[in-house]
Amino acid sequence: MEIVDPQTPGFIWSWINSYYEGGSVSTEPLGYGQRPVILVIDLQKSGKSENLHPMVARAVSNTALLLKEARDREIPVIYTVNAFRADLKDLHPTKLKSLSSSIAGTRATEVMDEVKPNPDELVLQKQTHSPFVSTHILYHLTRLRTDTVLVTGIHTGGCIRATANDSFSYGFHTVLPEECVADRKGMNPHKANLCDLHIRGADVVTLGEVLEYLDMVSERETRRIQA
């Protein structure tokens, strides 16, 4: 598998230079830790998985590649899906009426086949934009001794941004491979939200850079076991 529409390292700064008016922004990345976990946010079938937005299709293909490489290196993966009671009593106040079709136990809350979880991987059902609010994800990340959260999925301006904000607010190194996230609203909100995240508490990087990082983590762990 090859990366679909890959970015070049440092691409985010050309985005920021055209987006950010004035001010001083550090170019120093916050970096990675030693124990990553991949979060796959809301890549669920809903009602439109057969006719994906091109940006979403790109994110799905690239996330599938990332998952393969991560599993080969025994990197943990956690999924989230939006899922609500049939009576929608747990649906938070929202203008996104499409969420009302995500009823727990139905096809709409299944993970897309292209990125389907392994039997031993967690799929958490959430009712808010961020899984840090409506699931036990913090418990699971703590149990795994996580220090680095790699965020993938949809949508950049909604659940991806909310998840990333909460992730770095809890002190995790928070990294978004641009090729693995998407927003059906288009490239402008995608870029704007990633720029905001990058100048605050996250690192927006290329999938290629993340794959290199996973190689280094895997090599360090191998050396530790052999020592």
PyRosetta script that sets phi, psi and omega in degrees:
from pyrosetta import init, pose_from_sequence

init()
pose = pose_from_sequence("MEIVDPQTPGFIWSWINSYYEGGSVSTEPLGYGQRPVILVIDLQKSGKSENLHPMVARAVSNTALLLKEARDREIPVIYTVNAFRADLKDLHPTKLKSLSSSIAGTRATEVMDEVKPNPDELVLQKQTHSPFVSTHILYHLTRLRTDTVLVTGIHTGGCIRATANDSFSYGFHTVLPEECVADRKGMNPHKANLCDLHIRGADVVTLGEVLEYLDMVSERETRRIQA")
pose.set_psi(1, 143.3)
pose.set_omega(1, 177.8)
pose.set_phi(2, -118.2)
pose.set_psi(2, 154.5)
pose.set_omega(2, 178.7)
pose.set_phi(3, -67.6)
pose.set_psi(3, 131.0)
pose.set_omega(3, 178.3)
pose.set_phi(4, -83.4)
pose.set_psi(4, 124.5)
pose.set_omega(4, 177.7)
pose.set_phi(5, 50.5)
pose.set_psi(5, 62.0)
pose.set_omega(5, -175.2)
pose.set_phi(6, -69.7)
pose.set_psi(6, 148.8)
pose.set_omega(6, 173.3)
pose.set_phi(7, -90.6)
pose.set_psi(7, 163.9)
pose.set_omega(7, 174.5)
pose.set_phi(8, -101.2)
pose.set_psi(8, 146.1)
pose.set_omega(8, -179.9)
pose.set_phi(9, -53.6)
pose.set_psi(9, 136.8)
pose.set_omega(9, -179.5)
pose.set_phi(10, 85.6)
pose.set_psi(10, 3.5)
pose.set_omega(10, -178.7)
pose.set_phi(11, -55.9)
pose.set_psi(11, -33.1)
pose.set_omega(11, -173.2)
pose.set_phi(12, -61.7)
pose.set_psi(12, -28.2)
pose.set_omega(12, -177.4)
pose.set_phi(13, -74.2)
pose.set_psi(13, -30.4)
pose.set_omega(13, 173.1)
pose.set_phi(14, -68.7)
pose.set_psi(14, -34.7)
pose.set_omega(14, 174.7)
pose.set_phi(15, -64.2)
pose.set_psi(15, -47.8)
pose.set_omega(15, -177.0)
pose.set_phi(16, -63.6)
pose.set_psi(16, -40.4)
pose.set_omega(16, -178.7)
pose.set_phi(17, -61.8)
pose.set_psi(17, -30.4)
pose.set_omega(17, 178.8)
pose.set_phi(18, -90.3)
pose.set_psi(18, -11.1)
pose.set_omega(18, -175.0)
pose.set_phi(19, -106.7)
pose.set_psi(19, -36.8)
pose.set_omega(19, -168.5)
pose.set_phi(20, -97.5)
pose.set_psi(20, 120.7)
pose.set_omega(20, -175.9)
pose.set_phi(21, -95.4)
pose.set_psi(21, 101.1)
pose.set_omega(21, 175.3)
pose.set_phi(22, 75.8)
pose.set_psi(22, -175.1)
pose.set_omega(22, 179.8)
pose.set_phi(23, 85.3)
pose.set_psi(23, 172.3)
pose.set_omega(23, -178.8)
pose.set_phi(24, -115.7)
pose.set_psi(24, 123.9)
pose.set_omega(24, -178.4)
pose.set_phi(25, -123.5)
pose.set_psi(25, 127.9)
pose.set_omega(25, 178.4)
pose.set_phi(26, -69.5)
pose.set_psi(26, 138.0)
pose.set_omega(26, 177.2)
pose.set_phi(27, -95.0)
pose.set_psi(27, 1.5)
pose.set_omega(27, -177.3)
pose.set_phi(28, -80.7)
pose.set_psi(28, 120.5)
pose.set_omega(28, 178.5)
pose.set_phi(29, -68.4)
pose.set_psi(29, 152.4)
pose.set_omega(29, 177.4)
pose.set_phi(30, -77.8)
pose.set_psi(30, -24.7)
pose.set_omega(30, 171.4)
pose.set_phi(31, 87.1)
pose.set_psi(31, -176.9)
pose.set_omega(31, -176.3)
pose.set_phi(32, -110.1)
pose.set_psi(32, 161.6)
pose.set_omega(32, 171.4)
pose.set_phi(33, -101.8)
pose.set_psi(33, -152.7)
pose.set_omega(33, -174.7)
pose.set_phi(34, -107.3)
pose.set_psi(34, -19.1)
pose.set_omega(34, -172.4)
pose.set_phi(35, -131.1)
pose.set_psi(35, 86.3)
pose.set_omega(35, -177.4)
pose.set_phi(36, -82.5)
pose.set_psi(36, 154.1)
pose.set_omega(36, 168.3)
pose.set_phi(37, -132.8)
pose.set_psi(37, 139.7)
pose.set_omega(37, 177.0)
pose.set_phi(38, -96.1)
pose.set_psi(38, 128.0)
pose.set_omega(38, 172.8)
pose.set_phi(39, -103.0)
pose.set_psi(39, 128.1)
pose.set_omega(39, 176.0)
pose.set_phi(40, -109.3)
pose.set_psi(40, 106.6)
pose.set_omega(40, -170.3)
pose.set_phi(41, -97.2)
pose.set_psi(41, 110.7)
pose.set_omega(41, 165.3)
pose.set_phi(42, 62.7)
pose.set_psi(42, 29.0)
pose.set_omega(42, 171.9)
pose.set_phi(43, -83.3)
pose.set_psi(43, 72.8)
pose.set_omega(43, -175.4)
pose.set_phi(44, -114.3)
pose.set_psi(44, 163.3)
pose.set_omega(44, -170.8)
pose.set_phi(45, -69.6)
pose.set_psi(45, -33.4)
pose.set_omega(45, -177.9)
pose.set_phi(46, 45.3)
pose.set_psi(46, -133.3)
pose.set_omega(46, 177.3)
pose.set_phi(47, -118.4)
pose.set_psi(47, 6.7)
pose.set_omega(47, -168.8)
pose.set_phi(48, -131.0)
pose.set_psi(48, 19.3)
pose.set_omega(48, -173.3)
pose.set_phi(49, -69.0)
pose.set_psi(49, -19.5)
pose.set_omega(49, 179.6)
pose.set_phi(50, -81.2)
pose.set_psi(50, -14.0)
pose.set_omega(50, -177.5)
pose.set_phi(51, -134.4)
pose.set_psi(51, 68.6)
pose.set_omega(51, -173.1)
pose.set_phi(52, -73.7)
pose.set_psi(52, 143.4)
pose.set_omega(52, 168.6)
pose.set_phi(53, -56.6)
pose.set_psi(53, 140.2)
pose.set_omega(53, -177.3)
pose.set_phi(54, -53.8)
pose.set_psi(54, -39.0)
pose.set_omega(54, 179.8)
pose.set_phi(55, -67.2)
pose.set_psi(55, -38.4)
pose.set_omega(55, 177.9)
pose.set_phi(56, -67.0)
pose.set_psi(56, -42.2)
pose.set_omega(56, 178.5)
pose.set_phi(57, -59.1)
pose.set_psi(57, -39.8)
pose.set_omega(57, 176.9)
pose.set_phi(58, -62.0)
pose.set_psi(58, -45.8)
pose.set_omega(58, -179.5)
pose.set_phi(59, -63.4)
pose.set_psi(59, -39.6)
pose.set_omega(59, 179.6)
pose.set_phi(60, -64.1)
pose.set_psi(60, -46.9)
pose.set_omega(60, -179.6)
pose.set_phi(61, -62.0)
pose.set_psi(61, -43.7)
pose.set_omega(61, -178.1)
pose.set_phi(62, -72.2)
pose.set_psi(62, -34.5)
pose.set_omega(62, 175.2)
pose.set_phi(63, -65.4)
pose.set_psi(63, -38.1)
pose.set_omega(63, 176.3)
pose.set_phi(64, -59.5)
pose.set_psi(64, -40.8)
pose.set_omega(64, 177.1)
pose.set_phi(65, -63.8)
pose.set_psi(65, -45.9)
pose.set_omega(65, 179.5)
pose.set_phi(66, -60.5)
pose.set_psi(66, -42.4)
pose.set_omega(66, -179.4)
pose.set_phi(67, -63.0)
pose.set_psi(67, -40.9)
pose.set_omega(67, 178.2)
pose.set_phi(68, -60.4)
pose.set_psi(68, -47.7)
pose.set_omega(68, -178.9)
pose.set_phi(69, -65.8)
pose.set_psi(69, -37.7)
pose.set_omega(69, -179.8)
pose.set_phi(70, -66.9)
pose.set_psi(70, -45.0)
pose.set_omega(70, -178.9)
pose.set_phi(71, -64.2)
pose.set_psi(71, -36.5)
pose.set_omega(71, 176.6)
pose.set_phi(72, -60.2)
pose.set_psi(72, -25.4)
pose.set_omega(72, -178.6)
pose.set_phi(73, -105.4)
pose.set_psi(73, 8.8)
pose.set_omega(73, 178.1)
pose.set_phi(74, 59.5)
pose.set_psi(74, 38.4)
pose.set_omega(74, 174.1)
pose.set_phi(75, -85.2)
pose.set_psi(75, 129.1)
pose.set_omega(75, -178.5)
pose.set_phi(76, -64.7)
pose.set_psi(76, 148.0)
pose.set_omega(76, 178.5)
pose.set_phi(77, -128.5)
pose.set_psi(77, 133.2)
pose.set_omega(77, 175.4)
pose.set_phi(78, -126.4)
pose.set_psi(78, 132.7)
pose.set_omega(78, 179.4)
pose.set_phi(79, -104.9)
pose.set_psi(79, 153.2)
pose.set_omega(79, 165.8)
pose.set_phi(80, -128.8)
pose.set_psi(80, 149.1)
pose.set_omega(80, 170.4)
pose.set_phi(81, -136.7)
pose.set_psi(81, 147.8)
pose.set_omega(81, 169.8)
pose.set_phi(82, -73.8)
pose.set_psi(82, 127.9)
pose.set_omega(82, -179.1)
pose.set_phi(83, -152.5)
pose.set_psi(83, 130.1)
pose.set_omega(83, -174.9)
pose.set_phi(84, -128.4)
pose.set_psi(84, 160.8)
pose.set_omega(84, 173.7)
pose.set_phi(85, -62.1)
pose.set_psi(85, 156.6)
pose.set_omega(85, 179.7)
pose.set_phi(86, -62.2)
pose.set_psi(86, -31.0)
pose.set_omega(86, 179.5)
pose.set_phi(87, -87.7)
pose.set_psi(87, -0.2)
pose.set_omega(87, 175.6)
pose.set_phi(88, 61.5)
pose.set_psi(88, 21.2)
pose.set_omega(88, 178.5)
pose.set_phi(89, -69.3)
pose.set_psi(89, -16.2)
pose.set_omega(89, 177.5)
pose.set_phi(90, -103.0)
pose.set_psi(90, 10.7)
pose.set_omega(90, 175.6)
pose.set_phi(91, -82.8)
pose.set_psi(91, 117.9)
pose.set_omega(91, -177.9)
pose.set_phi(92, -68.2)
pose.set_psi(92, 159.3)
pose.set_omega(92, 177.4)
pose.set_phi(93, -58.0)
pose.set_psi(93, 123.6)
pose.set_omega(93, -175.7)
pose.set_phi(94, -155.0)
pose.set_psi(94, 151.8)
pose.set_omega(94, 173.3)
pose.set_phi(95, -91.2)
pose.set_psi(95, -4.5)
pose.set_omega(95, -180.0)
pose.set_phi(96, -85.9)
pose.set_psi(96, 86.7)
pose.set_omega(96, -175.5)
pose.set_phi(97, -65.6)
pose.set_psi(97, -21.7)
pose.set_omega(97, -179.7)
pose.set_phi(98, -63.2)
pose.set_psi(98, -23.4)
pose.set_omega(98, -179.4)
pose.set_phi(99, -63.4)
pose.set_psi(99, -25.6)
pose.set_omega(99, -176.1)
pose.set_phi(100, -66.6)
pose.set_psi(100, -12.7)
pose.set_omega(100, 177.7)
pose.set_phi(101, -87.7)
pose.set_psi(101, -6.9)
pose.set_omega(101, -177.7)
pose.set_phi(102, -88.8)
pose.set_psi(102, 74.3)
pose.set_omega(102, -177.7)
pose.set_phi(103, -91.1)
pose.set_psi(103, 128.3)
pose.set_omega(103, -178.3)
pose.set_phi(104, -52.9)
pose.set_psi(104, 135.7)
pose.set_omega(104, 178.6)
pose.set_phi(105, 89.4)
pose.set_psi(105, -4.8)
pose.set_omega(105, 179.3)
pose.set_phi(106, -100.2)
pose.set_psi(106, 169.9)
pose.set_omega(106, 179.7)
pose.set_phi(107, -56.7)
pose.set_psi(107, -33.7)
pose.set_omega(107, -175.8)
pose.set_phi(108, -62.0)
pose.set_psi(108, -20.7)
pose.set_omega(108, -178.6)
pose.set_phi(109, -105.0)
pose.set_psi(109, 9.7)
pose.set_omega(109, 174.8)
pose.set_phi(110, -83.0)
pose.set_psi(110, 146.2)
pose.set_omega(110, 176.2)
pose.set_phi(111, -70.4)
pose.set_psi(111, 141.8)
pose.set_omega(111, 178.4)
pose.set_phi(112, -54.4)
pose.set_psi(112, 143.0)
pose.set_omega(112, -177.2)
pose.set_phi(113, -60.6)
pose.set_psi(113, -33.9)
pose.set_omega(113, -176.3)
pose.set_phi(114, -64.4)
pose.set_psi(114, -24.0)
pose.set_omega(114, -178.0)
pose.set_phi(115, -128.5)
pose.set_psi(115, 29.7)
pose.set_omega(115, -172.3)
pose.set_phi(116, -61.1)
pose.set_psi(116, 145.2)
pose.set_omega(116, -178.1)
pose.set_phi(117, -74.3)
pose.set_psi(117, 152.9)
pose.set_omega(117, 168.5)
pose.set_phi(118, -72.9)
pose.set_psi(118, 158.6)
pose.set_omega(118, -177.0)
pose.set_phi(119, -57.0)
pose.set_psi(119, -28.0)
pose.set_omega(119, -176.9)
pose.set_phi(120, -92.4)
pose.set_psi(120, 4.1)
pose.set_omega(120, -177.6)
pose.set_phi(121, -96.8)
pose.set_psi(121, 143.2)
pose.set_omega(121, -177.0)
pose.set_phi(122, -76.2)
pose.set_psi(122, 138.0)
pose.set_omega(122, 169.0)
pose.set_phi(123, -122.7)
pose.set_psi(123, 110.0)
pose.set_omega(123, -176.4)
pose.set_phi(124, -97.8)
pose.set_psi(124, 132.9)
pose.set_omega(124, 177.4)
pose.set_phi(125, -91.2)
pose.set_psi(125, 124.4)
pose.set_omega(125, -177.7)
pose.set_phi(126, -118.9)
pose.set_psi(126, 156.9)
pose.set_omega(126, -179.9)
pose.set_phi(127, -121.2)
pose.set_psi(127, 2.5)
pose.set_omega(127, 177.4)
pose.set_phi(128, -131.1)
pose.set_psi(128, 172.0)
pose.set_omega(128, -177.4)
pose.set_phi(129, -60.5)
pose.set_psi(129, -40.5)
pose.set_omega(129, -178.1)
pose.set_phi(130, -102.5)
pose.set_psi(130, 130.6)
pose.set_omega(130, 176.4)
pose.set_phi(131, -67.7)
pose.set_psi(131, -16.6)
pose.set_omega(131, 177.5)
pose.set_phi(132, -68.3)
pose.set_psi(132, -16.5)
pose.set_omega(132, -179.4)
pose.set_phi(133, -93.2)
pose.set_psi(133, -44.0)
pose.set_omega(133, -168.6)
pose.set_phi(134, -115.6)
pose.set_psi(134, 12.0)
pose.set_omega(134, 175.3)
pose.set_phi(135, -136.5)
pose.set_psi(135, 177.9)
pose.set_omega(135, 177.2)
pose.set_phi(136, -94.6)
pose.set_psi(136, 31.3)
pose.set_omega(136, -175.2)
pose.set_phi(137, -62.3)
pose.set_psi(137, -34.6)
pose.set_omega(137, -179.4)
pose.set_phi(138, -63.3)
pose.set_psi(138, -38.9)
pose.set_omega(138, 175.4)
pose.set_phi(139, -59.1)
pose.set_psi(139, -46.9)
pose.set_omega(139, -176.9)
pose.set_phi(140, -66.9)
pose.set_psi(140, -40.4)
pose.set_omega(140, 178.0)
pose.set_phi(141, -64.2)
pose.set_psi(141, -39.6)
pose.set_omega(141, 177.9)
pose.set_phi(142, -66.3)
pose.set_psi(142, -42.5)
pose.set_omega(142, 179.3)
pose.set_phi(143, -59.1)
pose.set_psi(143, -36.9)
pose.set_omega(143, 179.8)
pose.set_phi(144, -83.0)
pose.set_psi(144, 0.0)
pose.set_omega(144, -178.0)
pose.set_phi(145, 57.7)
pose.set_psi(145, 40.0)
pose.set_omega(145, -177.6)
pose.set_phi(146, -68.0)
pose.set_psi(146, 139.3)
pose.set_omega(146, 168.6)
pose.set_phi(147, -124.4)
pose.set_psi(147, -8.3)
pose.set_omega(147, -177.1)
pose.set_phi(148, -135.2)
pose.set_psi(148, 126.6)
pose.set_omega(148, 179.4)
pose.set_phi(149, -113.6)
pose.set_psi(149, 120.5)
pose.set_omega(149, 177.5)
pose.set_phi(150, -100.6)
pose.set_psi(150, 114.3)
pose.set_omega(150, -171.7)
pose.set_phi(151, -99.6)
pose.set_psi(151, 126.1)
pose.set_omega(151, 175.5)
pose.set_phi(152, -130.4)
pose.set_psi(152, 164.7)
pose.set_omega(152, 172.7)
pose.set_phi(153, 118.5)
pose.set_psi(153, -151.3)
pose.set_omega(153, -176.4)
pose.set_phi(154, -136.9)
pose.set_psi(154, 159.4)
pose.set_omega(154, -11.3)
pose.set_phi(155, -104.0)
pose.set_psi(155, 148.2)
pose.set_omega(155, -171.5)
pose.set_phi(156, -55.2)
pose.set_psi(156, -44.4)
pose.set_omega(156, -176.0)
pose.set_phi(157, -81.8)
pose.set_psi(157, -7.0)
pose.set_omega(157, -177.2)
pose.set_phi(158, -117.6)
pose.set_psi(158, -97.5)
pose.set_omega(158, -173.3)
pose.set_phi(159, -69.0)
pose.set_psi(159, -31.4)
pose.set_omega(159, 177.2)
pose.set_phi(160, -66.5)
pose.set_psi(160, -48.0)
pose.set_omega(160, -179.4)
pose.set_phi(161, -63.6)
pose.set_psi(161, -43.8)
pose.set_omega(161, -179.5)
pose.set_phi(162, -62.9)
pose.set_psi(162, -42.0)
pose.set_omega(162, 179.1)
pose.set_phi(163, -64.2)
pose.set_psi(163, -46.6)
pose.set_omega(163, -179.4)
pose.set_phi(164, -63.5)
pose.set_psi(164, -43.0)
pose.set_omega(164, 178.1)
pose.set_phi(165, -57.2)
pose.set_psi(165, -47.3)
pose.set_omega(165, -179.3)
pose.set_phi(166, -68.9)
pose.set_psi(166, -35.8)
pose.set_omega(166, 179.9)
pose.set_phi(167, -60.2)
pose.set_psi(167, -51.6)
pose.set_omega(167, -178.8)
pose.set_phi(168, -74.9)
pose.set_psi(168, -22.5)
pose.set_omega(168, 175.0)
pose.set_phi(169, -67.3)
pose.set_psi(169, -29.3)
pose.set_omega(169, 176.1)
pose.set_phi(170, -86.2)
pose.set_psi(170, 2.6)
pose.set_omega(170, 172.8)
pose.set_phi(171, 95.1)
pose.set_psi(171, 8.9)
pose.set_omega(171, 178.1)
pose.set_phi(172, -83.3)
pose.set_psi(172, 142.6)
pose.set_omega(172, 163.2)
pose.set_phi(173, -61.0)
pose.set_psi(173, 124.5)
pose.set_omega(173, -173.6)
pose.set_phi(174, -119.9)
pose.set_psi(174, 119.4)
pose.set_omega(174, -171.9)
pose.set_phi(175, -127.7)
pose.set_psi(175, 132.2)
pose.set_omega(175, 178.5)
pose.set_phi(176, -119.3)
pose.set_psi(176, 109.4)
pose.set_omega(176, 170.9)
pose.set_phi(177, -72.9)
pose.set_psi(177, 114.9)
pose.set_omega(177, -170.3)
pose.set_phi(178, -55.9)
pose.set_psi(178, -36.9)
pose.set_omega(178, -176.4)
pose.set_phi(179, -70.1)
pose.set_psi(179, -9.8)
pose.set_omega(179, -176.2)
pose.set_phi(180, -106.5)
pose.set_psi(180, 5.3)
pose.set_omega(180, 176.2)
pose.set_phi(181, -126.1)
pose.set_psi(181, 157.2)
pose.set_omega(181, -174.2)
pose.set_phi(182, -156.9)
pose.set_psi(182, 160.7)
pose.set_omega(182, 176.8)
pose.set_phi(183, -140.6)
pose.set_psi(183, 121.1)
pose.set_omega(183, -179.0)
pose.set_phi(184, -65.0)
pose.set_psi(184, -16.1)
pose.set_omega(184, 179.4)
pose.set_phi(185, -72.5)
pose.set_psi(185, -15.3)
pose.set_omega(185, 175.3)
pose.set_phi(186, 123.2)
pose.set_psi(186, 179.6)
pose.set_omega(186, -174.0)
pose.set_phi(187, -71.0)
pose.set_psi(187, -34.5)
pose.set_omega(187, -177.7)
pose.set_phi(188, -61.3)
pose.set_psi(188, -52.6)
pose.set_omega(188, 176.9)
pose.set_phi(189, -65.5)
pose.set_psi(189, -32.0)
pose.set_omega(189, 176.4)
pose.set_phi(190, -59.5)
pose.set_psi(190, -51.1)
pose.set_omega(190, -179.8)
pose.set_phi(191, -64.1)
pose.set_psi(191, -46.7)
pose.set_omega(191, -175.6)
pose.set_phi(192, -60.1)
pose.set_psi(192, -44.3)
pose.set_omega(192, -178.3)
pose.set_phi(193, -70.3)
pose.set_psi(193, -38.2)
pose.set_omega(193, 177.3)
pose.set_phi(194, -66.9)
pose.set_psi(194, -37.8)
pose.set_omega(194, 176.3)
pose.set_phi(195, -61.6)
pose.set_psi(195, -45.2)
pose.set_omega(195, 179.0)
pose.set_phi(196, -60.9)
pose.set_psi(196, -43.6)
pose.set_omega(196, 179.4)
pose.set_phi(197, -64.0)
pose.set_psi(197, -39.2)
pose.set_omega(197, -176.1)
pose.set_phi(198, -68.5)
pose.set_psi(198, -32.8)
pose.set_omega(198, -179.0)
pose.set_phi(199, -88.7)
pose.set_psi(199, 3.6)
pose.set_omega(199, 179.8)
pose.set_phi(200, -111.8)
pose.set_psi(200, -89.8)
pose.set_omega(200, -172.7)
pose.set_phi(201, -128.9)
pose.set_psi(201, 8.8)
pose.set_omega(201, -178.2)
pose.set_phi(202, -121.4)
pose.set_psi(202, 166.0)
pose.set_omega(202, 170.5)
pose.set_phi(203, -113.4)
pose.set_psi(203, 123.7)
pose.set_omega(203, 174.7)
pose.set_phi(204, -100.5)
pose.set_psi(204, 118.2)
pose.set_omega(204, -171.6)
pose.set_phi(205, -133.7)
pose.set_psi(205, -175.9)
pose.set_omega(205, 176.6)
pose.set_phi(206, -90.9)
pose.set_psi(206, 157.5)
pose.set_omega(206, 174.7)
pose.set_phi(207, -62.4)
pose.set_psi(207, -36.8)
pose.set_omega(207, 177.6)
pose.set_phi(208, -58.1)
pose.set_psi(208, -40.7)
pose.set_omega(208, 178.6)
pose.set_phi(209, -66.6)
pose.set_psi(209, -37.9)
pose.set_omega(209, 177.8)
pose.set_phi(210, -65.6)
pose.set_psi(210, -40.9)
pose.set_omega(210, 178.9)
pose.set_phi(211, -63.3)
pose.set_psi(211, -38.3)
pose.set_omega(211, 175.9)
pose.set_phi(212, -63.7)
pose.set_psi(212, -40.4)
pose.set_omega(212, 177.7)
pose.set_phi(213, -62.3)
pose.set_psi(213, -44.3)
pose.set_omega(213, 179.3)
pose.set_phi(214, -61.9)
pose.set_psi(214, -35.6)
pose.set_omega(214, 175.4)
pose.set_phi(215, -60.9)
pose.set_psi(215, -44.1)
pose.set_omega(215, -179.4)
pose.set_phi(216, -65.3)
pose.set_psi(216, -42.0)
pose.set_omega(216, 177.9)
pose.set_phi(217, -60.7)
pose.set_psi(217, -44.5)
pose.set_omega(217, -178.9)
pose.set_phi(218, -64.0)
pose.set_psi(218, -41.4)
pose.set_omega(218, 179.3)
pose.set_phi(219, -66.0)
pose.set_psi(219, -40.7)
pose.set_omega(219, 178.3)
pose.set_phi(220, -62.8)
pose.set_psi(220, -42.5)
pose.set_omega(220, -179.2)
pose.set_phi(221, -65.5)
pose.set_psi(221, -39.8)
pose.set_omega(221, 178.3)
pose.set_phi(222, -62.3)
pose.set_psi(222, -44.0)
pose.set_omega(222, 178.9)
pose.set_phi(223, -64.1)
pose.set_psi(223, -37.0)
pose.set_omega(223, -179.5)
pose.set_phi(224, -65.1)
pose.set_psi(224, -43.9)
pose.set_omega(224, -178.7)
pose.set_phi(225, -66.0)
pose.set_psi(225, -36.8)
pose.set_omega(225, -176.9)
pose.set_phi(226, -79.5)
pose.set_psi(226, -17.2)
pose.set_omega(226, -176.0)
pose.set_phi(227, -69.2)
pose.dump_pdb("model.pdb")
